[in-house]
Each structure stands twice: as structure tokens, then as C-alpha cells.
Amino acid sequence: MKGTILSGMRPTGKLHLGNLEGALRQWVTLQDEYKCFWMIADWHALTTSYGNAQEVKQNVLQVALDFLSAGLDPEKSAIFRQSDVKEHAELHLLLSMITPTPLLIRNPTVKEQARDMGLIGGDEEMVKINYGLLGYPVLQAADILIYKANFVPVGKDQLSHLEITREIARKFNFLYKAIFPEPQPIIGEYPLILGTDGRKMSKSYDNCIFISDSPEVIREKVGNMFTDPRRIYRSDPGHPDECPVFLYHLIYNESEISEIKEACQNAKIGCVECKRLCAEALVQRLAPIREKREKLEQSPSLIFDILGEGARKAKEVASATMEEVREAIGAW
Ligand code: SF4
């Protein structure tokens, strides 16, 4: 094994193609080379969904189903629910004692998330947000450091989060004892997946195609997708590089890319037909995941057993780290 990895996703609903192509596919390959901890981050989900705790609870099962059907293997990795390993909360508390508030206020993601929620209008209003949201990078640091993870798979836009973890680790190591490695990013080359309206795929925009969508739903969603805004009439030449549908062809329909590009640019194909081809390619590519998911859905108790076993494995490591942390701090 090349080292330890921790990553996770918030159970705010079923996972979509952005989650699949932007993370899960890479995780599946990493689990063969690294000791991996894949977390369903239900405490993190409460930072923005504290009023919908029941929903978060139900979504845990959905995310676990998506993890497993996409190919994460409980024999190779620990797949677990964050709140089943209470040591994360204890380490979060202890790390919060040494984390300067400006480090959190400067975090661009918190600002963006808070604006999305309509909570604040500017930097000076950061004091209005709940600590859970402001402090989530500290919980994230605890999630990573408690497994002494050497690596965290991230997109380029998430490097600032990891830098906060590294900074907190450095401070702990300096103040008490060098317990934590400074985790390094594993930056994946992810294909760009846009939502059906051409914006970033996001549940909050209601523009997602979910991993678990049925073929009928996929066909309908792709059929309603935005296309090249400059192509008004069927006879207009298209600009595939400006069309979200073409991005899907690039990922899911490699064998027909050149023909479709040429046909679009020369108005030899209409968008309705092009979307039909795209939907069929997508349906076919997702078929193995969908079939596995349908089988797993029949046995929810098996999924909870897998999460229980994952939590047991995670807890073993987390509680050993906490022993070291308590001893290093020396207050007990
Ligand atoms: S033909 Fe296809 S690629 Fe071209 S604009 Fe229409 S949907 Fe997009």
C-alpha cells in the first residue's frame, strides 16, 4: 500500500454524474493501491441541512448504495458513516482550540456556501453564520488527520480546504507532538460534467442526472438539456464545444465523437437526434451500476452491516490516534 487516503461525501441526496466522474471513478482505482477510508459525512451534511436531519439519515442509505454500486469494495476499504465514529467529534473539538478564526473566515468555500444559502451579503457579515458552517474545515481536518491520511483526492478547486488541514496539522505537531502527517492532494483529471441547464451540476440548481436515474428518466432529462445557444434553427451550423450535450458525448460516446462533431458543425444532425444518441450512450454506460444498485436495494440490512463493519475498522484506527492525541496534549 502506498499510504492512507480519506475522502467522503455529504449525504444530501442521491449522487449524480458529477460525483461519479469527479470522484467515485477515481476512488475505485485508488482502493487497490492505498489503505482507504470512504466516509459518508452526515455531520457535515447538517452544516447546511440542520433542519432536515431525518432526510440526512435517509440519504445515508442512498449514498452507501451509490458508493457500492459504483464499485467501492468493503473488502478493500472502510466504508462508514461519520457519526458512527465519535472520535471525529472529539478531535474536532480539540483542534478547534488551536485554530485561528481568521483562517476559517478567509475560506472561500464557506463564503460561497453562505452566499448560496442567502445568509450573508459580504465578508463583514461572516459573523452571522453558524459555527458549524464556519468551522466545518476544522471537522474536515479531524476527519482526515484522525486516520493519519497521507493523501486526499481533491479537485483543483478544493486545494484551499486541504491547506487548512495542513496548517492545523502543522500547528498541532509544533505545539504538542509530531503525530500527524501533512496530507498531500491527489489531483485527478476530471472530465467536466455540466448540469442539464448548462450550469455546474448541483442539487441546488435542480439540474442533475443521478447515478440511479432510470433509463426513461435519463432520456427525458437529456432530451430537455440546453444545447449550443447559437444554434437556433436546425439548418444553423452548431458549435459542439459550446454545447453541454457534446460534453456528455465526449465522456460516454467516444466512438461517435468525430462524426457527431462534424455533423453538428455542418448542420447534418439535429439536436433532437443528437440528444437521443447521447441518452442511449449514457443509459448503456450506466447500466452495470444501475443493475448492481437495483440488486443492493433489495437488501438494506446488508448495506447497514457493511457500514457497521466499516465503522468498526475506522474506529480501530481513530481510537488509537485519539489515545496519542490525548497523551500529547497532556490534559488527562
Ligand atoms: S447537434 Fe448535438 S452537439 Fe450540436 S448543438 Fe445540437 S445537441 Fe449540441
Residues whose N, C-alpha, C, O or C-beta is under 5 A from the ligand:
A	BS01	SF4	T227 D228 R231 G238 P240 C243 V245 F246 C264 I269 G270 C271 C274
